Amino acid sequence: MDGKNRAKWNRRRFLCACAAIGVTNAAATACEQHTARPRPAESTGRAENETELPGADDWRIRSQGPPEAVAGYADQVSVLPGESFGLHVSTTAPGFRVSAYRMGWYGGVQARLVWRSERVPGRAQGAPRLEGATRTVRAHWKRTLTVGTQGWPEGAYLLRLDAESGHQRYVPLIVRSAHGAGRTVLMSAPATWQAYNRWGGYNLYEGSDGTYGSRSLVVSFDRPYDRNGAEKFMVYERAAVALAERLGIPLAYTTGMDVHRDPRVLRGATTVVVLGHDEYWTPQQREHITKARDAGTNLAIMGANTCYRRVRLEQGHDSPDHTVVCYKSSYTSDPYYPRRPALVTTDFRAAPAPDPESGLTGVLYEGYPVDAPYVVHTPDHWLFERTGVRSGDTFEHLVGVEYDRVFPGMPGPEDIEIVAHSPVVCNGRMSHSDSAYYTVPSGAGVFASGTMRWVEGLMAGTHDNGRNHGMDARTGAFVTRTTENLLRAFAVGPAARHRPPVRNNVQQVYQTLL
């Protein structure tokens, strides 16, 4: 994945070299309490994606400017409709405004302006602090304004900070759903966003000197995201949100952190969609998703490296569960070691309590980096209806930059169907990336794409994809049609009840390993 550091490269180079079945492992004082009163969005009494409300094509950032120009963060990862949250903003400009855009389809514009603040006086806030042996970066900025969300529909939002200097940054926010019964639940991945966030010089991969040994062991949401403020959402989630909204299926919105705290949004849901890069899960989140699957909720995994790291959420300064703990290879330093092994923060497949992610996903993460064609294996599968593909058809660059595959003999479903089997070379070693599908007794279906570029592929060949890795419009059309087939089928209910049964072909595909 873009932005991986040398330490992660070396770690994943090691994993890639493992034998196939031996994988182991604030404003001025007068403004600090400024409250921006929202202008209510139009209420239609229907779900947002069943309306024809106009989009706003000015939602994109035009100029980021230097890092100190403007930046901010919300004191909540998500809120329920009508709840308030605080924005903490620092800017060198004399003033700024906030625009809240709900992301969706909106005739292809992909966003609707739901609310805009009045002018807020600007203030440059202090430098971040590095705290304790965990090397945790916190901004500790004062609250600049309080924002209410009355009239805001459930959904994924980008709050754009518009400084009077002309520079801009995003702040992501999910207006989450309390209930998901009968709906497809889109689950954002803020724990993974934060794990890679290098604002203040540290993340879970490297410290200010660029080395793995100086990395943070705990990262906090008490800081802005780096780059444009919402890079991970933009690259790995936005296109899937737009497609799901365009289909008009009933949708619900949540985050992995919210599923960890309260799984009620999963009850009766037709589907949970895991978006393009969702690496960091708590054991509780995994347990809740597994129980939902076993109760009949389909699972669509649109990325790779999913549910790979076991993390813990801990109390932050302003709200519960506001830090992400992951000691990784230093797990013996985790305060939970060795007395609570199942909560020690390292890879799910690793000691002291190995539980490989394939037990849920059906596939295992194997390596980084790769760039390879996606190769269709079972063209008559219902996932590929109306794509026109034939066995052996390829789609250049769709497999990357991390990939998953089926590992015979590893924990997972007894019957699983490999629908795409793509040769890759990872650091000189030949292997494969697999797209796979299985079902469970409840009838729920589980699809795993096996590549981190699936969501990016939805925009391949369009003017809106700045990171298409060379993928073309043909690839974009294929990924889009396949994803439409997947989401429409899963929205009906447990897939095994209305789609053909799984044809277990693992022995045929991997006969040399069995």
N, C-alpha and C positions, 0 to 999 in steps of 0.2 A: 504494500500500500504506500502511496506517496507520503513522504514525511517520516518514514520509519528510520530509526537511527541505526548506527553501526552495531550497537549492542543487540538490538532485536534481530538484526541481520544474522549475527553470529549464532544466536540462540536458535533461530529458525533454520539456519544452515545445518546445525546439529540435528534438529528434528528431521529435516529432509533427508539426512544421510542415514537415519535409522532403518533397520530392516523392515520390510512391509508389515509383517505381523508381530513385530517386536516393539511397537510404539509404546513408550512408557510415559513413559511419562508425558462628591455632594455638592450641592450648590452652596452659596453663601449662607450664613447662619439663618438669615430670614427666610431662606428657601428650603432648608433641610426638611421641613415638614410640609412643604408645598404639596398639595393634593390636586392631581389633574382629574377633572371630572369627565368621564367618558360621555361621548355622544352616542346614545344607543343605536345599535344596528337595526335596520329594518327587520321586523319579525313577520314571517310569512306563515308560521304554523306548520311548515314542512321542514324536512331535513335540508340542510344547506345545499347538498349536492343534488337535490331535486328541484332546485330553483334555477332561474335564469338571471340572477343578479349580475350586474356588470362588474368586470374585473378592473384592475388598476395597473396599467402597463408601466408605471413608473416605480415599481417596487424594488428594482435592482439597485445595488450600490454603484454610484458613478465614480467616486473617488474615496479610497480609504485614507489617504494621507499617511503621515507618520504615526507610529503607535500611540503617541501621546495626544494626537489631535482630538480624538474622542473615543471612548470605550465605556462599557458598562456591563452590569450583570443584574439579574433578578434575584431576589432573595428566596424565590420558590422555583423549583424545576417545573411544577405544574400547579394549576389551580382548577377548582370547579367553576362553572359559569356563575358569575355574580360575586365571586370572591375577589379580594384585593391582594395585591402584592407590591413590594417595594422595588424601586429601581435605584441602583447606585451608579452614578455616572461621574466620570472625570473628563474634562475637556479643557483645552487651552483657549477655546473660543469664548467670547463674552456671553453667548447664549446658545440654546439648541431647542429642538422640538423632537417629539417622539411620534412615530407613525406605526400603528399596529396593522399588519397585513396578515390576513388569514390565507394560508396556502391551500390551493386546490386546483381546479381545472379552469372554470370561468371562461369558457370559450377558447381555451388555449393560452390565455394571459397568465394563468397560474396563481393569481393572488387577487384578493379584494381588500380594499382599505376599509377597516372596521371602525377605526378611531384615530384621531390625531389630537395631540395636546396643544395647549397654548404655548407661548414662548416661556422657557425656563432659563433663569440666569445660570451661566456656566461657572465652573470652578475646577481648577486643577487639584485633584486630591493626591494624597501621599503615595510614596513608593511602597511596594508590597513588602511584607515581612516573611522571613524564612524561620519556621518554628520547629524546634526540637530535633530529636534524633531521627524523626521520620521525614525531615526536610519538606515540610508542608508549606506551600505558598498561600498566603491569605492577603487580600487587598486591604481589608478593614476600612473600607470607605464608608463614609456616612451616607445615610439614605437621602437621596436627592428629591424624590417624589414618590407618592403613593398612587397606584393606578387601580381603579375598580374595573371589573369586567362585566357589569350589568349589560345585558343585551348582546354579549359576545357569544357566537355559536361555538360549540365544541369544535376543536380542530387543532392543527399545528400552526403556530404563529411565528412570524419574524417581526420583532419590534425594531424599527430602524431609527437610530439616533442620527439626526440631521444637525450637525454643528453649523453655526453661522459662518464658519471658515469655508464651508462647502464640502467638508469631509464627513464620512458616514461610517457607521458600524452597525451590525445586527446584534440583537439579543434574542435567542430562541426561547419560546415558551409554549407549553402544551396546555390548552384548555381541555381538561380531561373529562371523560364520560364517567358518570357514576355507575351506569349499568350498560351491559353489552348484549343482553339477551336478544337473539335473532339478528345480530349484527356481526360484521367483520371488524375485528379489533386491530387497529394499526398501533403497534407498540414501538415507540421511539426508544433510543438507546443512550440516554444522557450519561450513564456511568462510563460507557465507552468513549463518548465525546470527551469527558473529563480526563480519562486515563491518558489520552493523547494530547491534551491541552498543555502547551508549553509556555503559556503566559506567565511571566515572572521568572522564566528560566528553567523551570523544572516540570517534569511529568513522570509517569510511572516507567519511563524508558531511559531517561537521561537527565542529568543535572546541568548546571550552568557551564560546566567544562566539557559537556558532550559525552561523558562516560556513563556506562551502565551502573557502575559502582556508586556514583553520586546521585542516582535517581531518587525521586520521592518514593516513600513507602505508603504514604497516605496523601491523597489529593483532595482539595476542598472546592466546593462550589462558590466560595466566597472570593471570587475573582472573575474577570471577563474571560471569554475564550479568545485564543490567539487568531491571527489573520483577520478574516472579515467578520469574525464573531460567531459564525454559524457554518463553518466549512463542512463539518461532518454531516450535518443535516442536508446541506445543499448537494453534496456529492452522493450520499448513500441513502437518502430518504425522500427528498423532494419529488423526484420523478415518479416514485411508487405512489405517493400521496395523490399526485395529479391524476394518475391513471385510475386509481381506485375511485376517486371522486367523479371522474368522467363516466365510469360505468354505471353510476347511479344506484349501486347496491347500498343497503343500509350499513353505515359505518359508525364505529366508536373509536375514540382516541385515548391512549394511555401511554405510560412509560414503564420500562422494566422496574424502575424504583417504586412506582405505584403498585405494580403487581406484587412486588416483594412485601409491601406494607399491607395491602388489602386486595385479595383476589376476587372480590365480588364482581368486578367488571367482566370476569371470564365466565360467570355462571350463565349458561344458556347461549353463549356466543357461538356462532356458526364456525368462526375461523379466528385464529390469531396469526397476524402477519408479522414475522420477524424481518426487519428491513436489512439493508445492504451490509452493515458492519455492526454486529451486536456481540462483542467478544466477552464482556465482563458481566457476569451474572452472580447473584447471591444463590446459595443453596435453596433458600425459601422461594425465590422467583422460579427456579427450575422445578421445585416440587409442585408449585401451583400450576405451572404450565403443563406439567406431566399429568396432574390430576384432571385438568380441563380436557386434555387429549383423551384420557381414559373415560371421560364422561361424554365424549362425542364431539368435541370441538376440533375441527381440522387445524393443521399447523402448516403454514407456508413460510419456508425459510428462504429468503431471497438473497442471501449472501453466503460467505464462507467464514471459517474461524469462529463459528457461533458457539456460545456457551463454553468457551475454552478456559477462561480464567474464573476461578472461584474468588469472590470478593465479599467484604463485609461493609455494611453501611453503619456509620456511627454519628453521634450527635455533633452538630455544628454549633456555631455561636448563635445563630438566629433561628434555626429550625432543626427538627429531628432529621436523621439520616442525610446529613449534608456533607459528609465526607465519604470517600471511597478508599477502602483499605485493601492493599494487595502487596504482600511481601514477596511473592513469586519465589525465586530460587533462594531467597533469604528466609524461607518460611520458619526455620527453627528460631528466628528472632521474633516471630509473631507471638504476642502475649497469650494467644489461645493454644500454643503448642507447649506440651503435648497433651494437655488435659482435655481439649475438645477438638479432636482431630478433624471431624467433619466440617468444622468452621475455620480451619486454618487456611489462610489465603494464599493459594498457589494454583497451579493448573488442576482442573477437575480430574484429569487422568493420573495425576502424580501422587506420591506419598505425601502425607501419612494416611489419607483416606481416598484412594483412587476410585473414581467413578466416571469413566470416560463419557464424553458428551454424546457418543454414538448411541447410548441407551435411549436418548431422546431424539436426536437428529437423524439417526440411521447412518451417518457418515462421520468421518474423523478428519480434523484438520491435519494436513501433512507438511506443507512447506510454503516458503517464500524466498525469493520472488520468482514468478513465472509469467510468461506471456505466450499464449498458445491458442490455436483454433479450438473452438467448441465443435465436437463431432457427435452427430446424432447416431444413436445405436438402435432404438426401437421406434421407427418413424410412424408406426400404426398406433402408438399410444394415444389415448384421448387428449393428453396434454398438447399434442402437436396437431390436433384437428385444424384444418383450413390453413395450415402453414405451407403445405405442398412439399414438405421435406421427404427425402429418401434416405435410406441407410447409407451412412458415410458422408452425408452432406456436412460441410464445414462452414464455420462462421469465424472469420479471422479476429484474433485478439480478444475474444469474449472470455477466455479463461485467464484470470489474473486478478490481482497481483498475488493474492493468496488463494489456496484451493483446498477442497476437501475430496475425500474418496471413500468408497466402501472398503472395509478391511475384513475379509473373511476370518472368522474365528474370534473377532472382538465383540464385546457386548453390543447388542442391538436386536432388531426384529428378526424373527425366524425367516420370514419371507419378505424380500425386498426386490424391487425391480429397478435395474439400472437402465435409464432411458437415454443417457448420453455418456459416452466413454471416450475421454479426450486425452491423447498422449501429451505428456509434458516433460520437460527437462528442468529439474530444479538443482541448481548448483552442480551440474554435471551428472546428476543421477536421473535415469529415466523412470517415469511413473505415469499415473493417470489421474485425471480429475473426473468425478462422477456426478451427474445429476441422478437422483434416486427418489423412488416413491414407495411407500409402504402404508399399510392400514393396521388397525388394532381392533380387538373384539367389539369395542363400542361403535365401530363403523367409521371412526375418524380416519382421515387420510393425512399423511405427512409427506410433503415435498421439500427436498433440499436441492438448491441449484448447483452447489458445489463450486461456485466461483463468486468472488467478491465484486465482479463487474456486472452482475445481472441488472441491478437497478440503473447503473450508468448506461447499460445497453439499451434501456428504454428510450434514451434520447440520442442514440447513435445515428449519425447522419443528419442531424438537425442543427440549425444555427445556435441552438440553446445549450449545446454540450461542449464545453470548453475542455473536457478531459476525456475525449472519446477513444484515446489510445489507438487510434487508427481504425476503429470500428466504423462500418459504413451503414448506409440507409437500409440495405438488405438485412443486416444484422438487427438494426433497430426494429424493423417490421416483424422479424421472427420473434424476438424477445417480447415485443408488445403483444402479438397474437397469442403466444404461449401463456403469458401472464394473464391476459384476459380470460383464456380458457380455464386457467387455474382458479382465479378469483370468482368467476361466475359459477363454476361447479361447486366450489367450497361454500359459496354463499347459500346454496340450496339446503345444506345440512351435511351430515356425515357422509363422506364421499363413497364409502363402500356400499351404501344403500342404493346408489343411483349411477355408479360408474363401474366399468368392468373390473373384475378382481385382479389382484397383483399376480404377475407371472414371474415367479422367482427365477432369475437368470444369473445369479451370482456365480454358480458353479461353472456355467458355460462361459462367462466373461473372464473369471479368474481361475480357470481350471488348473493352471500351473502352480497355484498357491494352495490348493486343497489336497 
